[in-house]
Amino acid sequence: PTRARASTRTRRHGRANMPKWWSLGTGSAAASRDGVMPTTSSAAASSSMPKERKSTFASNSQYILCCLGSAIGLGNMLRFPNHCYRYGGFGFLLPYLFAVLLIGVPMLGAETMLGQMTQRSAVKAFSMIRPKLWGLGALVTWAAFMVVSYYNVIMAWSLQYLFYSFQSPLPWGNTTASAKDFFFGTVLRMGGPDGAEVWTLDDGMGPVNWALLLALLAQWSLIFFCIFNLQKTAQWIVLITVPVPLVLIVVMVIYGLTKPGSSQGVMAYINPASNPGAILSLDAWVDASSQIFFGLSLSVGVMIAFSSHQPRESKVVANTWIVAIGNSATSVVAGFAVFALLGHFASTSGVELDEVASAGYILSFQTFPATFATFAGKGAPQAFSVIFFLTLILLGIDSAMSLVEAVCEAFIDNNEWCRRHPPVVVFAFCFTGFLCSILMASKSGYYVLDILDHFSSAYLMLVGGALSAIVIGWLYPADKIVRQVKNSANQDAFWLPFLWTYAIKFVTPAILILLFLYNFVRDCMRPYNGYPQWALVCFGWVPCLIIPVLAFAIPSFLFEKPSQAFACAGKIAKVMPRGQELTGVKGQMATVEEDEEVVVGTSRSSVVHVDEV
């Protein structure tokens, strides 16, 4: 039994006078007002923490593969090379390295430790720290929904390109101009009205692109069948979707380095003198921070959900390092493939590297396809086009699955009916996500996606990350979770990557808050990409700031979760003196240690939380 100290305040036989820390938690063992009691031994730790759920991962290796699959996604092949191209390679690599050490590793460690110690997904895990913090868990879950809603649209583009890749010759031609026309004209069907070159937001949303809508439906259906039973199916899917794209990336690197002109691109990627001014640009540091959030799936509840299914004795510190290094290494290696191909294309086109393309999605869906079309040899253009877009699809499946799981786990953890019917929950979410994605299959869908992508990474994920760091660092607090990891897993999280307790309390949240303020001032002074204000408000400010505040922040201050609102949901049963056992509905026990009387109440929940020793 867990030994705990009773408070004299509990002598009052009234629910309204119960101390704030005396609360209920569904399916948990006795815990403290900070969520989980610190202990001096592993055995004591396991008895005082919430009840450990049965791991759904067959092994720690499959857990790591799922985390790597979530982290290594479209961001490694699309966002990271785009930023490197924009800031001249090294001008982005150095800020990215600092972002990994000061933001990525501390936040990844915080989320994985929180999930593993509490054994709950984001909403329930944060509410175990303080009941009213369920709003923070809901916010990061909302961020997962926002990201996956446009993430699958990009994958639908890749599905269309994969279909066209089997044609000979490749339909987009071997110049950037023809590839651009193919992307906007054939794939997105953004031809403007009255003979205008490209449809704009000033022309309205426009009709639905039915070919893209069909690809979008296929993409959501694919995600459903891969994740319909959550980790029980996902952990086997990743055995294919994680190693195969990594092998394909290595193939592209090796082949790209053998092409004429590739050395020009590689030197532009790694040469510190290629663009020294970019290092002094705040935009490079902001984008590096956004990239590490996007790359490691931070502040979207994914890592918390995955880790909640791990045994507490799992080596969480080692796993954190493996995921962080694996993600960053993949991005850097993919950068060699991208810049080698860009150098070759610039050489064959007779232009400078910085004139090949503009940054953004154009780089992946215009310049790369045009580069493949220049390859010599029968079937070589088609083969490498298939390899590239198949890599994008396989990388994206893992990340999309994890985002869907983060949202579904929130419902399953907080609702008994959802807990009994996971496939129905997954289907309902995928169907809802598909309906919300239809807007991005219209003529103006490209602009909507661009706005959502910017505001999600620049505001929603930064806010969630800053608040998560503050809550875990100060309210859990950080010292306690380090002790718990030491007791349970026999690993020291203090050096994750260095002075973790100080980094998560001071350094990481300070950086994230400053980045948020910089983004806010910049976007207020200059509308993002020159889009009209109505579009920025409807597709940026409202879903990424206003809705989270109105739907999660304000209600969490006004209402606690029903199962955690009061210690006594029914009438007072009896008063128990020193030496008696406190028994919850499902048999969880604690012994009164001091000569104090403790009120015991009836409740529909499974256990009473008591004050820490």
WOMO-V548986 format. One record per residue. D_LAST is the distance of its C-alpha to the last C-alpha in Angstrom with 1 decimal. Layout:
BEGIN
D_LAST / D_LAST
END
This chain:
BEGIN
13.4 / 9.9 / 7.5 / 5.4 / 5.7 / 9.1 / 11.0 / 14.5 / 16.0 / 16.1 / 18.7 / 21.3 / 23.0 / 23.9 / 22.9 / 23.9 / 21.5 / 18.3 / 15.9 / 16.4 / 13.2 / 13.9 / 16.2 / 17.9 / 18.5 / 21.5 / 21.3 / 17.5 / 14.7 / 11.5 / 10.2 / 8.6 / 11.0 / 12.1 / 13.2 / 11.2 / 7.7 / 8.2 / 8.6 / 11.0 / 13.7 / 15.8 / 15.4 / 11.7 / 12.3 / 15.0 / 13.4 / 10.5 / 13.2 / 16.1 / 18.8 / 21.0 / 24.5 / 27.5 / 29.0 / 32.4 / 33.5 / 35.7 / 34.6 / 32.8 / 36.3 / 37.0 / 33.8 / 35.0 / 38.5 / 37.1 / 35.3 / 38.4 / 40.6 / 38.7 / 38.7 / 42.3 / 44.5 / 47.2 / 45.6 / 46.4 / 50.1 / 50.7 / 48.5 / 47.9 / 51.7 / 52.6 / 50.5 / 51.9 / 55.4 / 54.9 / 53.6 / 55.8 / 53.5 / 51.9 / 51.5 / 48.8 / 47.5 / 46.1 / 44.1 / 42.9 / 41.6 / 39.6 / 38.3 / 37.1 / 35.2 / 33.8 / 33.2 / 33.8 / 31.6 / 28.5 / 28.8 / 29.5 / 26.5 / 24.2 / 25.7 / 25.7 / 22.1 / 21.1 / 23.2 / 22.2 / 18.4 / 18.6 / 21.7 / 23.4 / 26.3 / 26.4 / 26.3 / 23.4 / 21.5 / 21.7 / 21.0 / 17.6 / 16.7 / 18.1 / 20.3 / 23.3 / 23.4 / 25.3 / 28.4 / 27.7 / 27.5 / 30.8 / 32.3 / 32.0 / 33.2 / 36.2 / 36.9 / 37.2 / 39.7 / 41.7 / 42.0 / 43.1 / 45.6 / 47.7 / 46.7 / 48.6 / 51.6 / 51.9 / 51.7 / 54.5 / 56.6 / 56.0 / 57.1 / 60.3 / 61.0 / 60.4 / 63.0 / 65.5 / 64.9 / 67.1 / 70.1 / 72.8 / 73.3 / 69.9 / 70.5 / 68.9 / 71.3 / 70.9 / 70.6 / 67.8 / 70.0 / 70.7 / 67.1 / 65.9 / 68.5 / 67.3 / 63.6 / 64.3 / 67.4 / 66.9 / 63.2 / 62.0 / 65.4 / 65.0 / 68.7 / 69.3 / 71.5 / 75.2 / 75.4 / 72.4 / 70.9 / 67.2 / 65.5 / 63.3 / 60.8 / 63.6 / 65.4 / 62.5 / 60.3 / 63.3 / 63.8 / 61.5 / 62.3 / 62.7 / 62.7 / 59.4 / 58.0 / 59.0 / 57.3 / 54.2 / 54.3 / 54.7 / 51.7 / 49.3 / 50.7 / 50.0 / 46.4 / 45.9 / 47.4 / 45.2 / 41.9 / 42.6 / 40.0 / 37.5 / 36.2 / 38.1 / 41.3 / 40.4 / 39.2 / 42.7 / 44.5 / 43.0 / 44.6 / 47.8 / 46.9 / 44.9 / 47.2 / 50.5 / 50.3 / 49.1 / 52.2 / 54.4 / 53.1 / 54.0 / 57.5 / 58.0 / 57.0 / 59.5 / 62.2 / 61.7 / 61.9 / 65.3 / 66.8 / 69.1 / 67.5 / 63.9 / 63.5 / 64.1 / 61.2 / 58.9 / 59.8 / 59.0 / 55.6 / 54.5 / 56.8 / 54.9 / 58.2 / 58.8 / 57.1 / 55.5 / 55.4 / 53.0 / 50.1 / 50.5 / 50.4 / 47.3 / 48.2 / 47.8 / 44.2 / 43.4 / 44.9 / 43.2 / 39.7 / 40.8 / 42.1 / 38.8 / 37.0 / 39.8 / 40.1 / 36.5 / 35.9 / 33.2 / 32.1 / 33.6 / 30.7 / 32.5 / 30.2 / 27.1 / 29.0 / 30.2 / 27.0 / 25.2 / 27.5 / 26.6 / 24.5 / 21.2 / 22.7 / 25.7 / 26.6 / 25.8 / 26.8 / 30.1 / 30.8 / 30.3 / 32.9 / 35.3 / 35.4 / 35.7 / 38.4 / 40.2 / 40.5 / 41.8 / 44.1 / 45.6 / 46.3 / 48.0 / 50.1 / 51.1 / 52.1 / 54.6 / 56.1 / 56.4 / 58.0 / 60.3 / 61.6 / 62.0 / 63.9 / 66.2 / 66.8 / 67.5 / 69.9 / 71.8 / 71.9 / 73.2 / 70.6 / 67.8 / 64.3 / 63.0 / 65.8 / 64.9 / 62.6 / 60.4 / 56.6 / 54.7 / 55.2 / 58.9 / 58.2 / 57.0 / 59.3 / 62.4 / 62.6 / 61.3 / 63.5 / 66.5 / 65.7 / 65.6 / 69.0 / 70.5 / 69.7 / 72.8 / 73.4 / 73.9 / 70.7 / 68.6 / 67.9 / 66.8 / 64.7 / 62.7 / 62.3 / 61.0 / 58.6 / 57.2 / 56.7 / 55.4 / 52.8 / 51.8 / 51.4 / 49.4 / 47.1 / 46.7 / 46.0 / 42.7 / 41.5 / 42.7 / 41.1 / 37.7 / 38.1 / 39.1 / 36.2 / 33.7 / 35.1 / 35.5 / 31.9 / 30.7 / 32.8 / 31.9 / 28.1 / 28.6 / 31.5 / 32.1 / 35.8 / 35.6 / 33.3 / 36.1 / 38.8 / 38.0 / 41.7 / 42.6 / 39.9 / 41.1 / 44.7 / 44.0 / 42.4 / 45.2 / 47.8 / 46.2 / 45.9 / 49.6 / 50.7 / 48.9 / 50.5 / 54.0 / 54.2 / 54.1 / 57.0 / 59.3 / 61.7 / 59.2 / 56.2 / 56.2 / 55.6 / 52.8 / 51.1 / 51.5 / 50.0 / 47.0 / 46.4 / 46.5 / 44.3 / 41.7 / 41.2 / 41.8 / 39.7 / 37.7 / 36.1 / 35.6 / 33.8 / 31.6 / 30.8 / 30.2 / 27.8 / 26.0 / 25.6 / 24.3 / 21.7 / 20.5 / 20.7 / 19.2 / 17.2 / 15.6 / 15.7 / 17.9 / 15.8 / 13.0 / 15.9 / 17.5 / 14.7 / 14.7 / 18.5 / 18.4 / 16.4 / 18.3 / 21.7 / 21.8 / 23.4 / 22.8 / 23.1 / 23.3 / 27.1 / 27.7 / 30.4 / 29.4 / 26.6 / 25.1 / 22.2 / 24.9 / 27.4 / 25.4 / 24.3 / 27.7 / 30.6 / 30.6 / 30.0 / 32.5 / 35.1 / 34.7 / 35.0 / 38.1 / 39.6 / 39.1 / 40.8 / 43.6 / 44.3 / 44.3 / 46.8 / 49.0 / 49.3 / 50.0 / 52.7 / 54.2 / 53.9 / 52.6 / 55.7 / 57.9 / 56.9 / 57.8 / 55.2 / 55.2 / 54.2 / 51.4 / 50.0 / 50.4 / 49.2 / 46.9 / 45.4 / 45.0 / 43.3 / 41.2 / 40.1 / 41.3 / 40.2 / 36.7 / 36.2 / 37.8 / 36.4 / 32.8 / 31.8 / 33.0 / 32.0 / 28.4 / 28.2 / 29.8 / 28.4 / 25.2 / 25.6 / 26.6 / 24.0 / 21.2 / 22.8 / 21.4 / 18.9 / 21.9 / 25.1 / 26.8 / 27.1 / 24.5 / 24.6 / 23.1 / 20.6 / 18.6 / 17.7 / 15.2 / 15.5 / 16.8 / 15.9 / 15.4 / 18.0 / 19.0 / 22.6 / 22.7 / 20.7 / 17.2 / 14.9 / 11.6 / 11.5 / 10.8 / 9.4 / 10.7 / 14.3 / 14.0 / 16.1 / 15.1 / 17.9 / 18.6 / 21.2 / 23.6 / 23.6 / 25.7 / 22.7 / 21.2 / 17.5 / 15.1 / 12.3 / 9.2 / 6.7 / 3.8 / 0.0
END
